[in-house]
Amino acid sequence: MNEAFNAGMKALREHMAREVEKAPVPPDDVLARTITRRDVQQYDVYFIWGPGRDIASRTDCGHGYYLTDSCPCCDADDDN
Ligand SMILES: [Zn+2]
């Protein structure tokens, strides 16, 4: 079971590495300021799977959660 899981994760990582290569990179002015949840949504591959994950995983969404986590407050905002 673990082997199948690991193979699945490996395939996913390889797939996402290809997605990251194709994904749009945020402009310099976005990267120069503090990123927001909206930036992460707009450039999700870059910020979740790509080089931007470092920043996103250290940036607070404003409710005490990191931008790489799902936040119930932000999710509630999205519904409005
Ligand atoms: Zn939030």
PDB file of the backbone (N, CA, C, O) and the ligand in Angstrom, with CONECT records:
HET     ZN  A 101       1
ATOM      1  N   MET A   1       0.834  -1.198   0.000  1.00  0.00           N
ATOM      2  CA  MET A   1       0.000   0.000   0.000  1.00  0.00           C
ATOM      3  C   MET A   1       0.868   1.246   0.000  1.00  0.00           C
ATOM      4  O   MET A   1       0.615   2.199  -0.738  1.00  0.00           O
ATOM      5  N   ASN A   2       1.922   1.223   0.862  1.00  0.00           N
ATOM      6  CA  ASN A   2       2.836   2.349   0.880  1.00  0.00           C
ATOM      7  C   ASN A   2       3.509   2.576  -0.462  1.00  0.00           C
ATOM      8  O   ASN A   2       3.716   3.709  -0.896  1.00  0.00           O
ATOM      9  N   GLU A   3       3.847   1.455  -1.112  1.00  0.00           N
ATOM     10  CA  GLU A   3       4.515   1.580  -2.403  1.00  0.00           C
ATOM     11  C   GLU A   3       3.620   2.249  -3.430  1.00  0.00           C
ATOM     12  O   GLU A   3       4.056   3.103  -4.202  1.00  0.00           O
ATOM     13  N   ALA A   4       2.362   1.841  -3.419  1.00  0.00           N
ATOM     14  CA  ALA A   4       1.417   2.459  -4.355  1.00  0.00           C
ATOM     15  C   ALA A   4       1.243   3.928  -4.034  1.00  0.00           C
ATOM     16  O   ALA A   4       1.135   4.765  -4.930  1.00  0.00           O
ATOM     17  N   PHE A   5       1.216   4.233  -2.746  1.00  0.00           N
ATOM     18  CA  PHE A   5       1.086   5.628  -2.334  1.00  0.00           C
ATOM     19  C   PHE A   5       2.291   6.434  -2.803  1.00  0.00           C
ATOM     20  O   PHE A   5       2.151   7.518  -3.370  1.00  0.00           O
ATOM     21  N   ASN A   6       3.480   5.883  -2.555  1.00  0.00           N
ATOM     22  CA  ASN A   6       4.695   6.589  -2.954  1.00  0.00           C
ATOM     23  C   ASN A   6       4.769   6.778  -4.462  1.00  0.00           C
ATOM     24  O   ASN A   6       5.179   7.834  -4.944  1.00  0.00           O
ATOM     25  N   ALA A   7       4.374   5.756  -5.201  1.00  0.00           N
ATOM     26  CA  ALA A   7       4.382   5.865  -6.657  1.00  0.00           C
ATOM     27  C   ALA A   7       3.403   6.943  -7.102  1.00  0.00           C
ATOM     28  O   ALA A   7       3.676   7.706  -8.028  1.00  0.00           O
ATOM     29  N   GLY A   8       2.265   6.993  -6.429  1.00  0.00           N
ATOM     30  CA  GLY A   8       1.273   8.012  -6.748  1.00  0.00           C
ATOM     31  C   GLY A   8       1.790   9.402  -6.466  1.00  0.00           C
ATOM     32  O   GLY A   8       1.598  10.325  -7.257  1.00  0.00           O
ATOM     33  N   MET A   9       2.456   9.544  -5.319  1.00  0.00           N
ATOM     34  CA  MET A   9       3.001  10.851  -4.962  1.00  0.00           C
ATOM     35  C   MET A   9       4.096  11.267  -5.935  1.00  0.00           C
ATOM     36  O   MET A   9       4.209  12.438  -6.299  1.00  0.00           O
ATOM     37  N   LYS A  10       4.899  10.294  -6.351  1.00  0.00           N
ATOM     38  CA  LYS A  10       5.988  10.587  -7.292  1.00  0.00           C
ATOM     39  C   LYS A  10       5.403  11.055  -8.616  1.00  0.00           C
ATOM     40  O   LYS A  10       5.880  12.022  -9.209  1.00  0.00           O
ATOM     41  N   ALA A  11       4.366  10.361  -9.075  1.00  0.00           N
ATOM     42  CA  ALA A  11       3.726  10.741 -10.331  1.00  0.00           C
ATOM     43  C   ALA A  11       3.118  12.130 -10.209  1.00  0.00           C
ATOM     44  O   ALA A  11       3.186  12.933 -11.139  1.00  0.00           O
ATOM     45  N   LEU A  12       2.522  12.407  -9.051  1.00  0.00           N
ATOM     46  CA  LEU A  12       1.907  13.719  -8.836  1.00  0.00           C
ATOM     47  C   LEU A  12       2.969  14.814  -8.842  1.00  0.00           C
ATOM     48  O   LEU A  12       2.796  15.860  -9.468  1.00  0.00           O
ATOM     49  N   ARG A  13       4.080  14.555  -8.128  1.00  0.00           N
ATOM     50  CA  ARG A  13       5.152  15.556  -8.089  1.00  0.00           C
ATOM     51  C   ARG A  13       5.712  15.814  -9.483  1.00  0.00           C
ATOM     52  O   ARG A  13       5.973  16.959  -9.853  1.00  0.00           O
ATOM     53  N   GLU A  14       5.896  14.742 -10.255  1.00  0.00           N
ATOM     54  CA  GLU A  14       6.435  14.913 -11.606  1.00  0.00           C
ATOM     55  C   GLU A  14       5.450  15.677 -12.479  1.00  0.00           C
ATOM     56  O   GLU A  14       5.833  16.536 -13.273  1.00  0.00           O
ATOM     57  N   HIS A  15       4.168  15.345 -12.312  1.00  0.00           N
ATOM     58  CA  HIS A  15       3.139  16.058 -13.062  1.00  0.00           C
ATOM     59  C   HIS A  15       3.147  17.538 -12.692  1.00  0.00           C
ATOM     60  O   HIS A  15       3.098  18.396 -13.573  1.00  0.00           O
ATOM     61  N   MET A  16       3.210  17.847 -11.383  1.00  0.00           N
ATOM     62  CA  MET A  16       3.170  19.237 -10.952  1.00  0.00           C
ATOM     63  C   MET A  16       4.439  19.980 -11.362  1.00  0.00           C
ATOM     64  O   MET A  16       4.391  21.179 -11.636  1.00  0.00           O
ATOM     65  N   ALA A  17       5.579  19.278 -11.406  1.00  0.00           N
ATOM     66  CA  ALA A  17       6.812  19.931 -11.859  1.00  0.00           C
ATOM     67  C   ALA A  17       6.643  20.411 -13.294  1.00  0.00           C
ATOM     68  O   ALA A  17       7.134  21.482 -13.653  1.00  0.00           O
ATOM     69  N   ARG A  18       5.956  19.631 -14.110  1.00  0.00           N
ATOM     70  CA  ARG A  18       5.692  20.056 -15.490  1.00  0.00           C
ATOM     71  C   ARG A  18       4.692  21.206 -15.512  1.00  0.00           C
ATOM     72  O   ARG A  18       4.813  22.126 -16.321  1.00  0.00           O
ATOM     73  N   GLU A  19       3.703  21.151 -14.618  1.00  0.00           N
ATOM     74  CA  GLU A  19       2.722  22.243 -14.539  1.00  0.00           C
ATOM     75  C   GLU A  19       3.407  23.547 -14.122  1.00  0.00           C
ATOM     76  O   GLU A  19       3.098  24.618 -14.645  1.00  0.00           O
ATOM     77  N   VAL A  20       4.347  23.438 -13.164  1.00  0.00           N
ATOM     78  CA  VAL A  20       5.054  24.625 -12.685  1.00  0.00           C
ATOM     79  C   VAL A  20       5.830  25.273 -13.830  1.00  0.00           C
ATOM     80  O   VAL A  20       5.873  26.498 -13.939  1.00  0.00           O
ATOM     81  N   GLU A  21       6.440  24.452 -14.678  1.00  0.00           N
ATOM     82  CA  GLU A  21       7.197  24.992 -15.815  1.00  0.00           C
ATOM     83  C   GLU A  21       6.296  25.800 -16.748  1.00  0.00           C
ATOM     84  O   GLU A  21       6.724  26.795 -17.332  1.00  0.00           O
ATOM     85  N   LYS A  22       5.058  25.363 -16.880  1.00  0.00           N
ATOM     86  CA  LYS A  22       4.120  26.028 -17.801  1.00  0.00           C
ATOM     87  C   LYS A  22       3.376  27.177 -17.134  1.00  0.00           C
ATOM     88  O   LYS A  22       2.828  28.050 -17.806  1.00  0.00           O
ATOM     89  N   ALA A  23       3.364  27.167 -15.788  1.00  0.00           N
ATOM     90  CA  ALA A  23       2.502  28.097 -15.054  1.00  0.00           C
ATOM     91  C   ALA A  23       3.003  29.527 -15.165  1.00  0.00           C
ATOM     92  O   ALA A  23       4.208  29.762 -15.245  1.00  0.00           O
ATOM     93  N   PRO A  24       2.074  30.490 -15.171  1.00  0.00           N
ATOM     94  CA  PRO A  24       2.473  31.893 -15.193  1.00  0.00           C
ATOM     95  C   PRO A  24       3.178  32.270 -13.909  1.00  0.00           C
ATOM     96  O   PRO A  24       2.793  31.827 -12.826  1.00  0.00           O
ATOM     97  N   VAL A  25       4.219  33.093 -14.029  1.00  0.00           N
ATOM     98  CA  VAL A  25       4.954  33.594 -12.870  1.00  0.00           C
ATOM     99  C   VAL A  25       4.414  34.986 -12.551  1.00  0.00           C
ATOM    100  O   VAL A  25       4.246  35.808 -13.451  1.00  0.00           O
ATOM    101  N   PRO A  26       4.143  35.250 -11.279  1.00  0.00           N
ATOM    102  CA  PRO A  26       3.607  36.576 -10.926  1.00  0.00           C
ATOM    103  C   PRO A  26       4.591  37.677 -11.314  1.00  0.00           C
ATOM    104  O   PRO A  26       5.804  37.470 -11.276  1.00  0.00           O
ATOM    105  N   PRO A  27       4.071  38.844 -11.686  1.00  0.00           N
ATOM    106  CA  PRO A  27       4.955  39.965 -12.029  1.00  0.00           C
ATOM    107  C   PRO A  27       5.766  40.422 -10.826  1.00  0.00           C
ATOM    108  O   PRO A  27       5.420  40.129  -9.682  1.00  0.00           O
ATOM    109  N   ASP A  28       6.865  41.153 -11.102  1.00  0.00           N
ATOM    110  CA  ASP A  28       7.784  41.583 -10.047  1.00  0.00           C
ATOM    111  C   ASP A  28       7.092  42.397  -8.956  1.00  0.00           C
ATOM    112  O   ASP A  28       7.431  42.280  -7.779  1.00  0.00           O
ATOM    113  N   ASP A  29       6.114  43.228  -9.354  1.00  0.00           N
ATOM    114  CA  ASP A  29       5.493  44.075  -8.333  1.00  0.00           C
ATOM    115  C   ASP A  29       4.669  43.255  -7.347  1.00  0.00           C
ATOM    116  O   ASP A  29       4.509  43.649  -6.191  1.00  0.00           O
ATOM    117  N   VAL A  30       4.145  42.115  -7.798  1.00  0.00           N
ATOM    118  CA  VAL A  30       3.429  41.219  -6.882  1.00  0.00           C
ATOM    119  C   VAL A  30       4.423  40.571  -5.918  1.00  0.00           C
ATOM    120  O   VAL A  30       4.168  40.466  -4.719  1.00  0.00           O
ATOM    121  N   LEU A  31       5.553  40.142  -6.462  1.00  0.00           N
ATOM    122  CA  LEU A  31       6.545  39.462  -5.632  1.00  0.00           C
ATOM    123  C   LEU A  31       7.251  40.424  -4.682  1.00  0.00           C
ATOM    124  O   LEU A  31       7.789  40.014  -3.654  1.00  0.00           O
ATOM    125  N   ALA A  32       7.243  41.704  -5.036  1.00  0.00           N
ATOM    126  CA  ALA A  32       7.944  42.703  -4.217  1.00  0.00           C
ATOM    127  C   ALA A  32       7.140  43.075  -2.977  1.00  0.00           C
ATOM    128  O   ALA A  32       7.706  43.507  -1.973  1.00  0.00           O
ATOM    129  N   ARG A  33       5.812  42.906  -3.047  1.00  0.00           N
ATOM    130  CA  ARG A  33       4.996  43.253  -1.881  1.00  0.00           C
ATOM    131  C   ARG A  33       4.588  41.978  -1.145  1.00  0.00           C
ATOM    132  O   ARG A  33       4.908  40.869  -1.573  1.00  0.00           O
ATOM    133  N   THR A  34       3.882  42.155  -0.037  1.00  0.00           N
ATOM    134  CA  THR A  34       3.359  41.000   0.686  1.00  0.00           C
ATOM    135  C   THR A  34       2.231  40.386  -0.141  1.00  0.00           C
ATOM    136  O   THR A  34       1.288  41.077  -0.524  1.00  0.00           O
ATOM    137  N   ILE A  35       2.331  39.108  -0.410  1.00  0.00           N
ATOM    138  CA  ILE A  35       1.306  38.478  -1.240  1.00  0.00           C
ATOM    139  C   ILE A  35       0.040  38.246  -0.428  1.00  0.00           C
ATOM    140  O   ILE A  35       0.077  38.154   0.799  1.00  0.00           O
ATOM    141  N   THR A  36      -1.062  38.153  -1.128  1.00  0.00           N
ATOM    142  CA  THR A  36      -2.356  37.937  -0.493  1.00  0.00           C
ATOM    143  C   THR A  36      -2.946  36.618  -0.983  1.00  0.00           C
ATOM    144  O   THR A  36      -2.424  35.977  -1.895  1.00  0.00           O
ATOM    145  N   ARG A  37      -4.036  36.243  -0.354  1.00  0.00           N
ATOM    146  CA  ARG A  37      -4.730  35.031  -0.761  1.00  0.00           C
ATOM    147  C   ARG A  37      -5.162  35.116  -2.232  1.00  0.00           C
ATOM    148  O   ARG A  37      -5.167  34.121  -2.956  1.00  0.00           O
ATOM    149  N   ARG A  38      -5.524  36.338  -2.647  1.00  0.00           N
ATOM    150  CA  ARG A  38      -5.939  36.527  -4.038  1.00  0.00           C
ATOM    151  C   ARG A  38      -4.787  36.198  -5.009  1.00  0.00           C
ATOM    152  O   ARG A  38      -5.001  35.585  -6.054  1.00  0.00           O
ATOM    153  N   ASP A  39      -3.576  36.614  -4.644  1.00  0.00           N
ATOM    154  CA  ASP A  39      -2.411  36.303  -5.480  1.00  0.00           C
ATOM    155  C   ASP A  39      -2.222  34.793  -5.577  1.00  0.00           C
ATOM    156  O   ASP A  39      -1.942  34.250  -6.645  1.00  0.00           O
ATOM    157  N   VAL A  40      -2.384  34.130  -4.430  1.00  0.00           N
ATOM    158  CA  VAL A  40      -2.196  32.683  -4.409  1.00  0.00           C
ATOM    159  C   VAL A  40      -3.247  31.998  -5.289  1.00  0.00           C
ATOM    160  O   VAL A  40      -2.952  31.011  -5.963  1.00  0.00           O
ATOM    161  N   GLN A  41      -4.478  32.531  -5.278  1.00  0.00           N
ATOM    162  CA  GLN A  41      -5.528  31.955  -6.115  1.00  0.00           C
ATOM    163  C   GLN A  41      -5.236  32.190  -7.593  1.00  0.00           C
ATOM    164  O   GLN A  41      -5.469  31.321  -8.433  1.00  0.00           O
ATOM    165  N   GLN A  42      -4.716  33.390  -7.896  1.00  0.00           N
ATOM    166  CA  GLN A  42      -4.459  33.748  -9.289  1.00  0.00           C
ATOM    167  C   GLN A  42      -3.268  32.965  -9.850  1.00  0.00           C
ATOM    168  O   GLN A  42      -3.279  32.546 -11.007  1.00  0.00           O
ATOM    169  N   TYR A  43      -2.241  32.774  -9.011  1.00  0.00           N
ATOM    170  CA  TYR A  43      -1.029  32.071  -9.452  1.00  0.00           C
ATOM    171  C   TYR A  43      -0.862  30.829  -8.585  1.00  0.00           C
ATOM    172  O   TYR A  43       0.197  30.604  -8.000  1.00  0.00           O
ATOM    173  N   ASP A  44      -1.916  30.029  -8.512  1.00  0.00           N
ATOM    174  CA  ASP A  44      -1.919  28.931  -7.544  1.00  0.00           C
ATOM    175  C   ASP A  44      -0.807  27.910  -7.782  1.00  0.00           C
ATOM    176  O   ASP A  44      -0.208  27.429  -6.820  1.00  0.00           O
ATOM    177  N   VAL A  45      -0.522  27.572  -9.021  1.00  0.00           N
ATOM    178  CA  VAL A  45       0.523  26.575  -9.283  1.00  0.00           C
ATOM    179  C   VAL A  45       1.869  27.097  -8.796  1.00  0.00           C
ATOM    180  O   VAL A  45       2.641  26.364  -8.178  1.00  0.00           O
ATOM    181  N   TYR A  46       2.142  28.356  -9.076  1.00  0.00           N
ATOM    182  CA  TYR A  46       3.412  28.966  -8.655  1.00  0.00           C
ATOM    183  C   TYR A  46       3.534  28.986  -7.133  1.00  0.00           C
ATOM    184  O   TYR A  46       4.575  28.630  -6.581  1.00  0.00           O
ATOM    185  N   PHE A  47       2.457  29.408  -6.457  1.00  0.00           N
ATOM    186  CA  PHE A  47       2.556  29.588  -5.010  1.00  0.00           C
ATOM    187  C   PHE A  47       2.336  28.303  -4.220  1.00  0.00           C
ATOM    188  O   PHE A  47       2.820  28.189  -3.094  1.00  0.00           O
ATOM    189  N   ILE A  48       1.621  27.336  -4.781  1.00  0.00           N
ATOM    190  CA  ILE A  48       1.382  26.103  -4.036  1.00  0.00           C
ATOM    191  C   ILE A  48       2.401  25.025  -4.393  1.00  0.00           C
ATOM    192  O   ILE A  48       2.858  24.277  -3.529  1.00  0.00           O
ATOM    193  N   TRP A  49       2.747  24.954  -5.671  1.00  0.00           N
ATOM    194  CA  TRP A  49       3.641  23.881  -6.113  1.00  0.00           C
ATOM    195  C   TRP A  49       5.003  24.383  -6.568  1.00  0.00           C
ATOM    196  O   TRP A  49       5.959  23.611  -6.651  1.00  0.00           O
ATOM    197  N   GLY A  50       5.090  25.648  -6.855  1.00  0.00           N
ATOM    198  CA  GLY A  50       6.308  26.189  -7.437  1.00  0.00           C
ATOM    199  C   GLY A  50       7.194  26.881  -6.429  1.00  0.00           C
ATOM    200  O   GLY A  50       7.063  26.669  -5.223  1.00  0.00           O
ATOM    201  N   PRO A  51       8.096  27.707  -6.924  1.00  0.00           N
ATOM    202  CA  PRO A  51       9.058  28.393  -6.061  1.00  0.00           C
ATOM    203  C   PRO A  51       8.406  29.374  -5.097  1.00  0.00           C
ATOM    204  O   PRO A  51       9.040  29.791  -4.127  1.00  0.00           O
ATOM    205  N   GLY A  52       7.157  29.752  -5.339  1.00  0.00           N
ATOM    206  CA  GLY A  52       6.486  30.705  -4.468  1.00  0.00           C
ATOM    207  C   GLY A  52       5.977  30.094  -3.181  1.00  0.00           C
ATOM    208  O   GLY A  52       5.538  30.806  -2.278  1.00  0.00           O
ATOM    209  N   ARG A  53       6.036  28.758  -3.094  1.00  0.00           N
ATOM    210  CA  ARG A  53       5.493  28.091  -1.907  1.00  0.00           C
ATOM    211  C   ARG A  53       6.187  28.535  -0.625  1.00  0.00           C
ATOM    212  O   ARG A  53       5.564  28.642   0.432  1.00  0.00           O
ATOM    213  N   ASP A  54       7.488  28.790  -0.738  1.00  0.00           N
ATOM    214  CA  ASP A  54       8.278  29.265   0.394  1.00  0.00           C
ATOM    215  C   ASP A  54       7.666  30.506   1.016  1.00  0.00           C
ATOM    216  O   ASP A  54       7.509  30.604   2.233  1.00  0.00           O
ATOM    217  N   ILE A  55       7.321  31.463   0.140  1.00  0.00           N
ATOM    218  CA  ILE A  55       6.749  32.723   0.617  1.00  0.00           C
ATOM    219  C   ILE A  55       5.343  32.472   1.143  1.00  0.00           C
ATOM    220  O   ILE A  55       4.996  32.911   2.240  1.00  0.00           O
ATOM    221  N   ALA A  56       4.526  31.759   0.350  1.00  0.00           N
ATOM    222  CA  ALA A  56       3.122  31.562   0.716  1.00  0.00           C
ATOM    223  C   ALA A  56       2.999  30.824   2.047  1.00  0.00           C
ATOM    224  O   ALA A  56       2.094  31.102   2.833  1.00  0.00           O
ATOM    225  N   SER A  57       3.914  29.879   2.298  1.00  0.00           N
ATOM    226  CA  SER A  57       3.812  29.082   3.518  1.00  0.00           C
ATOM    227  C   SER A  57       4.278  29.862   4.742  1.00  0.00           C
ATOM    228  O   SER A  57       4.153  29.383   5.869  1.00  0.00           O
ATOM    229  N   ARG A  58       4.816  31.065   4.523  1.00  0.00           N
ATOM    230  CA  ARG A  58       5.239  31.908   5.649  1.00  0.00           C
ATOM    231  C   ARG A  58       4.378  33.163   5.775  1.00  0.00           C
ATOM    232  O   ARG A  58       4.577  33.966   6.687  1.00  0.00           O
ATOM    233  N   THR A  59       3.421  33.334   4.861  1.00  0.00           N
ATOM    234  CA  THR A  59       2.611  34.551   4.861  1.00  0.00           C
ATOM    235  C   THR A  59       1.241  34.284   5.475  1.00  0.00           C
ATOM    236  O   THR A  59       0.528  33.362   5.077  1.00  0.00           O
ATOM    237  N   ASP A  60       0.898  35.105   6.443  1.00  0.00           N
ATOM    238  CA  ASP A  60      -0.379  34.980   7.144  1.00  0.00           C
ATOM    239  C   ASP A  60      -1.490  35.558   6.267  1.00  0.00           C
ATOM    240  O   ASP A  60      -1.310  36.609   5.653  1.00  0.00           O
ATOM    241  N   CYS A  61      -2.630  34.881   6.205  1.00  0.00           N
ATOM    242  CA  CYS A  61      -3.745  35.366   5.375  1.00  0.00           C
ATOM    243  C   CYS A  61      -4.471  36.515   6.056  1.00  0.00           C
ATOM    244  O   CYS A  61      -5.315  37.168   5.443  1.00  0.00           O
ATOM    245  N   GLY A  62      -4.146  36.768   7.330  1.00  0.00           N
ATOM    246  CA  GLY A  62      -4.825  37.828   8.070  1.00  0.00           C
ATOM    247  C   GLY A  62      -5.733  37.265   9.150  1.00  0.00           C
ATOM    248  O   GLY A  62      -6.279  38.007   9.966  1.00  0.00           O
ATOM    249  N   HIS A  63      -5.892  35.936   9.146  1.00  0.00           N
ATOM    250  CA  HIS A  63      -6.735  35.282  10.162  1.00  0.00           C
ATOM    251  C   HIS A  63      -5.934  34.304  11.014  1.00  0.00           C
ATOM    252  O   HIS A  63      -6.511  33.519  11.767  1.00  0.00           O
ATOM    253  N   GLY A  64      -4.616  34.348  10.900  1.00  0.00           N
ATOM    254  CA  GLY A  64      -3.794  33.440  11.673  1.00  0.00           C
ATOM    255  C   GLY A  64      -3.481  32.133  10.971  1.00  0.00           C
ATOM    256  O   GLY A  64      -2.928  31.214  11.574  1.00  0.00           O
ATOM    257  N   TYR A  65      -3.834  32.050   9.699  1.00  0.00           N
ATOM    258  CA  TYR A  65      -3.494  30.869   8.909  1.00  0.00           C
ATOM    259  C   TYR A  65      -2.493  31.278   7.845  1.00  0.00           C
ATOM    260  O   TYR A  65      -2.446  32.437   7.432  1.00  0.00           O
ATOM    261  N   TYR A  66      -1.689  30.308   7.401  1.00  0.00           N
ATOM    262  CA  TYR A  66      -0.779  30.590   6.300  1.00  0.00           C
ATOM    263  C   TYR A  66      -1.528  30.451   4.978  1.00  0.00           C
ATOM    264  O   TYR A  66      -2.548  29.768   4.887  1.00  0.00           O
ATOM    265  N   LEU A  67      -0.993  31.119   3.958  1.00  0.00           N
ATOM    266  CA  LEU A  67      -1.679  31.147   2.661  1.00  0.00           C
ATOM    267  C   LEU A  67      -1.720  29.774   1.982  1.00  0.00           C
ATOM    268  O   LEU A  67      -2.534  29.547   1.087  1.00  0.00           O
ATOM    269  N   THR A  68      -0.849  28.866   2.404  1.00  0.00           N
ATOM    270  CA  THR A  68      -0.875  27.519   1.840  1.00  0.00           C
ATOM    271  C   THR A  68      -1.915  26.641   2.525  1.00  0.00           C
ATOM    272  O   THR A  68      -2.248  25.563   2.033  1.00  0.00           O
ATOM    273  N   ASP A  69      -2.431  27.111   3.674  1.00  0.00           N
ATOM    274  CA  ASP A  69      -3.463  26.349   4.382  1.00  0.00           C
ATOM    275  C   ASP A  69      -4.835  26.825   3.928  1.00  0.00           C
ATOM    276  O   ASP A  69      -4.974  27.919   3.382  1.00  0.00           O
ATOM    277  N   SER A  70      -5.844  25.996   4.158  1.00  0.00           N
ATOM    278  CA  SER A  70      -7.184  26.513   3.897  1.00  0.00           C
ATOM    279  C   SER A  70      -7.656  27.198   5.170  1.00  0.00           C
ATOM    280  O   SER A  70      -7.450  26.694   6.275  1.00  0.00           O
ATOM    281  N   CYS A  71      -8.288  28.348   5.001  1.00  0.00           N
ATOM    282  CA  CYS A  71      -8.718  29.152   6.132  1.00  0.00           C
ATOM    283  C   CYS A  71     -10.228  29.295   6.082  1.00  0.00           C
ATOM    284  O   CYS A  71     -10.766  29.734   5.065  1.00  0.00           O
ATOM    285  N   PRO A  72     -10.923  28.938   7.146  1.00  0.00           N
ATOM    286  CA  PRO A  72     -12.386  29.032   7.148  1.00  0.00           C
ATOM    287  C   PRO A  72     -12.869  30.466   6.937  1.00  0.00           C
ATOM    288  O   PRO A  72     -13.911  30.682   6.318  1.00  0.00           O
ATOM    289  N   CYS A  73     -12.117  31.454   7.450  1.00  0.00           N
ATOM    290  CA  CYS A  73     -12.519  32.853   7.286  1.00  0.00           C
ATOM    291  C   CYS A  73     -12.398  33.283   5.822  1.00  0.00           C
ATOM    292  O   CYS A  73     -13.294  33.934   5.285  1.00  0.00           O
ATOM    293  N   CYS A  74     -11.286  32.914   5.181  1.00  0.00           N
ATOM    294  CA  CYS A  74     -11.100  33.264   3.773  1.00  0.00           C
ATOM    295  C   CYS A  74     -12.130  32.523   2.914  1.00  0.00           C
ATOM    296  O   CYS A  74     -12.687  33.089   1.973  1.00  0.00           O
ATOM    297  N   ASP A  75     -12.373  31.265   3.244  1.00  0.00           N
ATOM    298  CA  ASP A  75     -13.364  30.493   2.483  1.00  0.00           C
ATOM    299  C   ASP A  75     -14.728  31.156   2.587  1.00  0.00           C
ATOM    300  O   ASP A  75     -15.483  31.178   1.615  1.00  0.00           O
ATOM    301  N   ALA A  76     -15.051  31.697   3.761  1.00  0.00           N
ATOM    302  CA  ALA A  76     -16.320  32.392   3.945  1.00  0.00           C
ATOM    303  C   ALA A  76     -16.347  33.655   3.085  1.00  0.00           C
ATOM    304  O   ALA A  76     -17.378  33.991   2.502  1.00  0.00           O
ATOM    305  N   ASP A  77     -15.200  34.360   3.006  1.00  0.00           N
ATOM    306  CA  ASP A  77     -15.114  35.551   2.161  1.00  0.00           C
ATOM    307  C   ASP A  77     -15.389  35.213   0.704  1.00  0.00           C
ATOM    308  O   ASP A  77     -16.051  35.969  -0.008  1.00  0.00           O
ATOM    309  N   ASP A  78     -14.866  34.053   0.264  1.00  0.00           N
ATOM    310  CA  ASP A  78     -15.013  33.660  -1.139  1.00  0.00           C
ATOM    311  C   ASP A  78     -16.471  33.455  -1.526  1.00  0.00           C
ATOM    312  O   ASP A  78     -16.856  33.641  -2.680  1.00  0.00           O
ATOM    313  N   ASP A  79     -17.279  33.066  -0.533  1.00  0.00           N
ATOM    314  CA  ASP A  79     -18.680  32.780  -0.833  1.00  0.00           C
ATOM    315  C   ASP A  79     -19.484  34.055  -1.055  1.00  0.00           C
ATOM    316  O   ASP A  79     -20.560  34.023  -1.652  1.00  0.00           O
ATOM    317  N   ASN A  80     -18.954  35.188  -0.566  1.00  0.00           N
ATOM    318  CA  ASN A  80     -19.692  36.452  -0.715  1.00  0.00           C
ATOM    319  C   ASN A  80     -19.603  36.994  -2.144  1.00  0.00           C
ATOM    320  O   ASN A  80     -20.167  38.047  -2.441  1.00  0.00           O
TER     321      ASN A  80
HETATM  322 ZN    ZN A 101      -7.938  33.785   6.182  1.00  0.00          ZN2+
END
